[in-house]
Amino acid sequence: MKRVLAICVLVAAGCSEDDLSPVSSCYQTECWDEQFHVCRDDKMIELFTRQTGWTGGDATYSVELDQDRRIWLFGDTFIDQVNPDRTRSDFQIINNSLMLQVGDELTTIHGGTAESPVAFARPPETGHWYWPGDGTVFQNELLVFMHGFANEGGGAWDFYRTSIDLLTIDSENFTILSADRIAVNPTISWGAALMEDEDYTYVYGVKSDGLSKTLFVSRTDAGLRASWEYFSDGAWVPDEASATPVLEGVSEQFSVFKSDNEYYLLTQHNLFGNEIYLYHSDAPEGMFTDKQIVYCTPETGGDIYTYNAFVHTGFYQDSLLVSYNVNSFNIQDLMDDADNYRPYFIKVGNWQKQN
């Protein structure tokens, strides 16, 4: 198995659906900057505590389809097989899945059958698999970046990216309409994050060099298929090879979003650290500055690690909904408790840039 999965320690009281205020009974720590008011979002945590269908996954991207529906995109996913005491006697895992959220109802979407599930999407190459990137909606269709991977070495961490495909998906019945190859053996993980702005959709990617991860930016039209431009030393150019990094130290997956004409980037520590950072910028390409710690995940320690925090816009008026994934280097953890591999959620208040 490529990944091994985590245990969570319950440390905090939950929040109401009202916006957070400075006076809070929620878990606080000196680790993060004092301007932020952070609560566990117990309602969302409970929603993703499941016994059938999807019962655990990571990545945890989400795309708002319309005012009533949201689609969640997951990487490695457990389907069913949870005992009443939350242990697993056995398991089956697929490489990616979707969940449709309508109100408080979640519906699992994958390939195959309920008895013999397979990944929702699979690349054409034999033995390769997809993990999801970010997605958007264009002309009532769901567009999702899928990153192809292979593992020839056989070790848990020997996987490598082989391709990037852009899938067009029917947003009503979730059939895959087309898959367009964006890149082969890419050095930059384009589609790790998307940000829709007035004139362009910005496509972000990460280049890994050992333990270092640097952020790159491109832009295209809302349908993601017009000619791409790449940010290079203050200018937009048509040649990807000329792209230059705009930020160091990001994680493999992250979020960029806009609020009140300010641009924000939220990313977790890139070396399985517990810090979740927030930057802001006057432009979608950066510079991203004023790095602040939004939250420190209390689960991190020993075999347990957390990673790839995301912002999910559209849930709360003045607070950010943030997810992060928990995991473990000890595979037995996933058998002992079905909640050892899953996203957890927090609400972050008072996060806007301070004038």
Secondary structure, DSSP 8 states (H G I E B T S, - for coil): ----B--------B--SS---SS--S---SSS-TT-EEEE-HHHHHHT--SSSEEEEEEEEEEE-SSSEEEEEEEEEEES---TTS--SS--EES-EEEEEETTEEEEE-EE-SSSEE-S---SSTT-EEEEEEEEEETTEEEEEEEEEE-SS-STT--EEEEEEEEEEETTT--EEEEEEEEES-SS-TTSEEEE-SS-EEEEEEEEETTEEEEEEEEE-TTS-S--EEEETTEEES-GGG----EES--SS-EEEEETTEEEEEEE-TTS-SEEEEEEESSTT---EEEEEEEE-TT-BTTEEEEEEEEETTS-SSSEEEEEEEEES-THHHHH-GGGSEEEEEEEES-S---
